[in-house]
Amino acid sequence: MDAREEREVSIFRNGRSRAVRIPAEFDIPADSMMISQDRDGVIYMRPKLEKKSLAEVFDWLAEQDPLDITDVEDYPPEPVNLEK
């Protein structure tokens, strides 16, 4: 398991909910989060992924640099026995 930075934070009331202030060094580029809790009570938070349309995915792919696959070793195919 990799080492994770850890900080103690305060929990406060916000109406009927409880809230946690996220320290600046843990800032994330998202407007909403997904939150889950395991059986041991550990809470996990992650940025909510922005869903893109198929057209947006194709536009994004068109902007990407081509992959350099010149260093990929091309192995010959292994023989396959098609007889039973």
QUIDAQUI-V198659 format. One record per run of one state. SS is the DSSP state (A for helix, B for strand, O for the rest). FROM is the first residue (numbers start at 0). TO is the last residue. If there is no record, write none. Layout:
# QUIDAQUI-V198659
ss:SS from:FROM to:TO
ss:SS from:FROM to:TO
This chain:
# QUIDAQUI-V198659
ss:O from:0 to:9
ss:B from:10 to:13
ss:O from:14 to:15
ss:B from:16 to:19
ss:O from:20 to:22
ss:A from:23 to:25
ss:O from:26 to:31
ss:B from:32 to:36
ss:O from:37 to:41
ss:B from:42 to:46
ss:O from:47 to:52
ss:A from:53 to:62
ss:O from:63 to:83
